[in-house]
Amino acid sequence: MDGAQVMERFREWDEQLARHDRIEVGLRRGRLVALALMSLVFAGIGGLIAVGASGSDLGMGLACLVFFGGCSMVLARQAFRPGPAAVITSRDIASPLHNWSVPWSAVRGAFVFSTRGNHMVTVVVDPDWYAAWVNEQTVVKRLLARVNRGFLRVEAMSLPGQLDAHPHLLAAWIDARGTEPQADAVGGVSPG
C-alpha cells in the first residue's frame, strides 16, 4: 500500500467519523473459527494421550486437554459473539469484547504489538487515567494490567487480535489522532 492509498483510507475513516460519529471494526471470524478448531484438535490429542496413560504422560495429556480445550472455547466465543470488536467515536475508543473504553483526552498514541502472527492494535493512554482505571478493576484485572504495563513499558490498552482492518493502518490513524492537540483531534470535533 503506497502513501496515497494510506492517506485515502485515513480520509475515509475521518469522513465516516464526521458523518456517523461511529466506526465499527469487526473480527476476522473465519480465522477465529479455524483457530478454535485447531485448538479442539490439540485438546483431542491431549485426551487421547491421557487415556490409558499414567505418571507424567497422564499429566501432559490432561494439561493439553484443559489448555487447548479452554482455548477452543474462548476462540469460539469470540468468533460467534455478535457485534463489533472495536468502536471508535468522537468521544472514545472502545473494545466491547474486553469491556473497556478510553476517552480521546486520555489517548497518547497507538502502535501494533505483534506476537506469533497475531497483531494487536495497542492504544497508549495517559498514566494518570490508566492508574484510575486500574484501581476500579477486579484483583485479577489489576494484576494483569500491572503485568501488561511491565511487559510493554507503557500504559496501554489492546484491542482484540484478528481485527477486520489492517492493524498497522488503524494504529497509525489512532496514533495520528491521539497525538494531535486535543481541540483538533478526530476530524475537528473536540473529544468529550
N, C-alpha and C positions, 0 to 999 in steps of 0.2 A: 504494500500500500504506500503510495507516494504522499508527499506533503499536501498536495491539493486535495487528495481523497480524504486525508485525515481532517483537514480544515472543513471540508464539506460535511463530514459526519458530525463534527463539533457544532457546526451551524444547524444541522438537523435537530440535534438534541437541544440546543438553545431555543430554537423555534418551537419545538414541541413543549418545552417547559414554559415558554412565554404564552403559548396558546391554551394549553390544557392544565398548566401548573402540576403536571404529573408525568413522570417517566417510569414505566414499569419494565423491569428486566426479569425474564423468566429463567428457568433452568433448562439445561440440555437433558431432558428427561430420558431420552433413549440411551445416553451414555450411563446415566444413573441406574437404569434397569439392567444394562449389561454388567455393570459392576456388582449389582446386587445378586445377579445370577451366578457370576463368577465366585463371589463370596459364599454363596449357597453350596456350590460345588466343593469348595475347600472345607466347608463345615461338614459336608457329607463324607469327605475323605477322612477328616478327623474322627467322625463317628465310626467309620469302618476300621480305623486304626485301633480305636478304643474297644471295639467288640472282640472279646476273647484275649485281650492284652492284659498284661499285669505290669506293675512297677512303673518305671519311667515312661514306657510306651503308652500305658493307660493314661498317665498324667498328660503326656503330649497330645494324645488323641482327644482327650476331654478339653484341653486348653484350646486346641484348634476348633473343636465343635462349638465351644462357647464364644470364642472371639469372632470367628468368621460368621457364626450364626447371628450374633449381635450386629455385626457389620451389615449383613444382608438385610436385617430388619430396619436398621437406620436408613440405609440407602433406599430401600423400597418405600419407606415412609416419606422420604424426601421426594422421590420420583413421582409418587401419586398424590402428594399434597397439593390441593388446589391453590391458585393464587400466585402472585409474583414472588421471586426470591429477594428482590430489591426494589424499593420505591424511592424515587428522588423527587422532591417538590422544592418550591422556592424557600420553604422553611427548614427542611431537614433531609437527611439521607437515612433510610430505614431498612432494616432487614427483618421482615415479618417472620421468616424462618427461624431466626435467632432471637427474636423478640427484643430488639433494641432500635433506637433511633438517635441520631446525633444532629443537633441543630447546626445550621451552616455557620453560626457565630463561633462554634467550637471546632470547626474543621480547619486543620492546618495544612492539609495536603493529602496525597494518596500515592500508593505505589503498588506494584504487583509482587506478592510473595509466592514463589514457585517451589514446589517440592514434589518430586517424582511424577512430573507431568500434570500436576494439579496446580492451577493458577488462581490465586485468590486476590481480589481487589481489597486492599487494606487501607482504611481511612485513618490518617494520622489526626489525633484530636488534642485539644488543649489539655495540659496536665491537670489543671485545677478542675475542669469539667469532668475529666476521667476519674479523678480521685473521688469526687462527689458521687458519680455514677457507681463506681465500685463499692462504695460504702452502703449503697442501697440494695446490693445483690445478696444472694444466699451465700453461705460459707463456701460452698463448692465453687460458685462462680467467682467469688473474691479470690480464692486460691488460684483458679485457672487464669484470672486476669493478671495476677502477680507473676505467674509463670510466663504468660504471654509477654508481659512488659519486660521481664528479664531476658527472654529469648530474642525479642525484636529490638530491644533497647530504645523503644519509643512507645508512647501511649497510643494505642491503635485498636480499631475495631475492624474485623474482617468480614466482608460479605461472603456468602456461601461460594464454594468452588463450583465449577460446572455451570457458570452463568451463560445465558444465551446471548452474550455480547462479547466482543473482543476485549479481554481483560486489560490489555495494555492501553487500548484506546479509552476505555471507560475510566481507568485510573488516571490517565493523563488529563482527561476532561475534568474529573473531580479535582485533581491537583491544581489545575489552572484556576478553577473557581474557588478552591479553598485557600489559595494564596493571594487572591485579589483582595484589594481593600473591601471590607465587608459591605460598605454602602453601594459598591458597584458590582457585587457578586451576583451570580446566577441571572444573567440576562438583564441586568439593570434593576432587578427587584431586590430591595433590601430585605435580607433574611430576618425572620422573626425571632 
